[in-house]
Amino acid sequence: MCIDNVLLDIGSGKTVFKEVRDLKQVEIMIVEDDNDINKILELIVKEQGYKATCCFSGTEAQLRLQQQSFNLILLDIMLPGLTGEELLQEIRKQSFIPVIVISAKSMIEDKVNLLSLGADDYMVKPFAHEEVAARIEVQLRKNYLQQREEYLTWKKLTLDESQHRVVVQKSELNLTNVEFDILRIMLKRPKQVFSKAKLYELLWNDVYQGNDNSISVHVSNIRKKIAAITDEEYIKTIWGIGFSLV
């Protein structure tokens, strides 16, 4: 099992990541009209410990996507009803879910076309079971790491960059944009001491004016909002130097 975790509720306070295998949360859609190949792909997916949903046409897959969320799609191109190209274009209008195309088309032009339409990978039939499994793992790992980068955690505080949310012990902090940005900068470098000048430059890409007290005010406001939820200290003032997460 190459990917060990998936992101859970950022307000949990204790566990932001949990084992995928235990929860069997990875759902993979197989879109292949050939019954034998569909069964082979289903076997490969299930051998990896994942759930498989099998579709035999582009139209069936489109309907299923409206009803259920998936972590990855294995997609044939020559499908009855909605073609693989058309389905891929529909998917990319609303989602960045990893898509691995598995097709009998082996021309470079076909590969370039599908990759330009948004496919994450392209495999040519016939395929080796081990290679399909390996490529699935690569895409899931890459997608997991991209998601993980959106979350920054320190003790019982979690910052979600994509949703612009900060949660401490299951309670959401109501931060201004500047306060959010200051906290994000500090969370990316835990325990590093930031001077007021450095924070100012990172925030506004400008030279710090020594008489500007705005950074101290913003940091103080962040402290007060955290203190309203917990007595645990998160930001420490290093007198004469700056601020640091503790």
C-alpha atoms as one frame of an Amber mdcrd trajectory, in Angstrom:
protein
   0.000   0.000   0.000   1.800   3.113  -1.177  -0.575   5.792   0.012  -0.975
   5.510   3.733  -3.502   8.168   4.566  -6.368  10.348   3.415  -7.386  13.709
   4.788 -10.289  13.693   7.193 -12.262  16.434   8.947  -9.872  19.270   9.725
 -11.822  20.016  12.859 -11.052  16.677  14.460  -8.285  18.242  16.522  -6.483
  14.938  17.050  -6.331  12.970  13.815  -6.107  14.779  10.507  -5.008  11.671
   8.610  -6.257   8.109   8.864  -5.395   4.816   7.200  -7.071   4.300   3.831
  -6.842   0.529   3.944  -8.700   0.340   7.261 -11.509   2.548   6.002 -11.496
   1.196   2.439 -12.164   4.732   1.277 -10.488   4.627  -2.124 -13.137   4.295
  -4.837 -12.002   3.633  -8.415 -14.287   3.768 -11.439 -13.556   1.461 -14.383
 -15.024   2.551 -17.724 -14.473  -0.251 -20.252 -17.003  -1.787 -22.670 -15.124
  -5.078 -23.131 -16.460  -7.375 -20.419 -13.265  -9.455 -20.090 -10.977  -6.428
 -19.812 -13.386  -4.788 -17.393 -13.208  -7.857 -15.145  -9.403  -7.920 -15.315
  -9.190  -4.263 -14.293 -11.679  -4.867 -11.491  -9.494  -7.709 -10.206  -6.373
  -5.510 -10.287  -8.142  -2.733  -8.388  -9.518  -5.068  -5.725  -6.160  -6.815
  -5.302  -4.772  -3.415  -4.278  -7.405  -3.207  -1.549  -9.590  -0.618  -3.284
 -13.269  -0.556  -4.163 -14.177  -0.858  -7.851 -17.242   0.423  -9.678 -17.560
  -0.998 -13.196 -19.207   0.901 -16.058 -19.544  -0.343 -19.633 -20.327   2.873
 -21.502 -19.479   6.545 -21.306 -23.114   7.390 -20.661 -23.334   4.963 -17.740
 -20.145   6.431 -16.262 -21.471   9.977 -16.644 -24.640   9.085 -14.731 -22.662
   7.325 -11.997 -20.382  10.344 -11.572 -23.455  12.457 -10.842 -24.349  10.111
  -7.984 -21.003   9.209  -6.448 -17.491  10.538  -5.871 -14.385   8.639  -6.964
 -10.668   8.877  -6.234  -9.528   7.735  -9.687 -10.929   6.672 -13.074  -9.593
   4.024 -15.477 -10.975   5.094 -18.846 -11.222   3.382 -22.228 -11.661   5.618
 -25.275 -13.709   3.631 -27.776 -16.960   3.411 -25.822 -20.609   3.100 -26.829
 -22.716   6.191 -26.220 -20.546   8.969 -24.842 -16.968   8.438 -26.057 -13.957
   8.416 -23.767 -12.816  11.787 -25.110 -16.240  13.322 -24.503 -16.470  11.862
 -21.009 -12.990  13.141 -20.145 -13.944  16.641 -21.281 -17.095  16.518 -19.140
 -15.079  15.363 -16.128 -12.530  18.145 -16.523 -15.250  20.801 -16.530 -15.943
  20.071 -12.879 -13.203  17.908 -11.372  -9.460  17.245 -11.216  -9.926  13.575
 -10.307  -6.995  11.512 -11.669  -7.836   9.782 -14.967  -5.724   7.004 -16.471
  -6.621   6.265 -20.089  -6.225   2.604 -21.094  -6.699   2.279 -24.840  -5.833
   0.129 -27.845  -4.852   3.315 -29.681  -1.075   3.440 -29.690  -0.318   6.375
 -32.002   1.575   9.302 -30.488  -1.132  11.647 -31.795  -3.773   9.795 -29.769
  -1.702   9.959 -26.602  -0.962  13.659 -27.024  -4.623  14.411 -27.718  -5.884
  12.635 -24.590  -3.196  14.107 -22.373  -4.008  17.579 -23.697  -7.689  16.976
 -22.901  -6.757  16.364 -19.274  -5.774  12.707 -18.878  -3.161  12.197 -16.158
  -1.660   9.063 -17.708  -2.029   6.915 -20.836  -1.543   3.160 -21.162  -1.741
   1.035 -24.301  -3.477  -2.362 -24.434  -2.466  -5.093 -23.890  -1.151  -4.187
 -20.464   0.679  -5.907 -17.611  -1.257  -6.227 -14.360   1.702  -4.973 -12.341
   2.045  -1.850 -14.472  -1.624  -0.926 -14.093  -1.338  -1.367 -10.318   1.834
   0.739 -10.196   0.334   3.552 -12.260  -2.767   3.599 -10.064  -0.565   3.954
  -6.978   1.440   6.793  -8.563  -1.678   8.811  -9.376  -3.279   8.234  -5.980
  -0.072   9.187  -4.186   0.342  12.329  -6.270  -3.259  13.371  -5.691  -2.952
  12.652  -1.968   0.178  14.780  -1.649  -1.460  17.646  -3.533  -4.414  17.522
  -1.146  -2.165  17.257   1.874  -0.319  20.432   0.879  -3.575  22.357   1.305
  -3.570  21.552   5.048  -1.104  22.964   7.550  -1.260  21.672  11.121   0.350
  22.551  14.425  -0.720  20.825  17.639  -4.539  21.107  17.623  -4.691  23.868
  15.023  -5.332  23.160  11.333  -5.278  25.639   8.469  -7.076  24.684   5.250
  -5.699  26.796   2.408  -8.276  25.719  -0.183 -11.260  26.565   2.048  -9.540
  29.515   3.757 -10.421  28.070   7.182  -8.578  27.721  10.465  -9.810  25.333
  13.149  -8.596  24.966  16.731 -10.006  22.083  18.779 -13.031  21.775  16.467
 -13.798  25.518  16.710 -13.287  27.746  13.683 -11.286  30.957  14.015 -12.742
  34.050  12.398  -9.550  35.570  10.981  -9.049  38.516   8.680  -7.200  37.899
   5.419  -3.989  39.371   6.829  -4.243  37.312  10.024  -4.820  34.182   7.936
  -1.749  34.946   5.808   0.449  35.562   8.862  -0.603  32.272  10.410  -0.044
  30.436   7.125   3.496  31.831   6.845   4.320  30.729  10.380   2.734  27.281
   9.979   4.920  26.596   6.959   8.017  27.128   9.141   7.128  25.942  12.655
   9.439  27.134  15.458  11.215  29.584  13.150  11.428  33.067  14.647   9.977
  35.736  12.345  10.908  39.362  12.844   8.261  42.016  12.224  10.276  43.143
   9.209  10.378  39.636   7.720   6.636  39.074   8.149   5.942  42.490   6.657
   8.078  41.741   3.599   6.533  38.282   3.092   3.001  39.670   3.396   3.248
  42.742   1.224   6.474  42.260  -0.735   7.586  45.669   0.440  10.310  47.160
   2.609   9.379  47.327   6.297   9.118  50.776   7.847  10.510  50.629  11.366
   7.673  52.638  12.900   4.919  50.392  11.491   3.249  48.493  14.336   0.636
  46.703  12.205   2.313  43.275  12.387   2.304  43.304  16.191  -1.385  44.246
  16.179  -2.295  41.420  13.781  -0.309  38.846  15.766  -1.949  40.051  18.977
  -5.387  39.615  17.391  -4.539  36.062  16.311  -3.438  35.268  19.875  -6.670
  36.651  21.351  -8.823  34.609  18.969  -6.935  31.412  19.788  -7.036  32.210
  23.528 -10.828  32.479  23.346 -10.855  28.755  22.476  -7.917  27.267  24.356
  -5.432  28.196  27.089  -2.630  26.459  25.180  -0.015  28.869  23.832   0.579
  28.839  20.077   2.498  32.040  19.290   5.348  33.203  21.500   7.001  36.610
  21.445  10.790  36.434  21.410  11.538  39.856  22.856  13.708  42.005  20.648
  13.586  39.450  17.818  10.066  38.522  16.705   7.429  35.782  16.884   7.453
  31.997  16.712   5.055  29.069  16.912   5.574  27.060  20.090
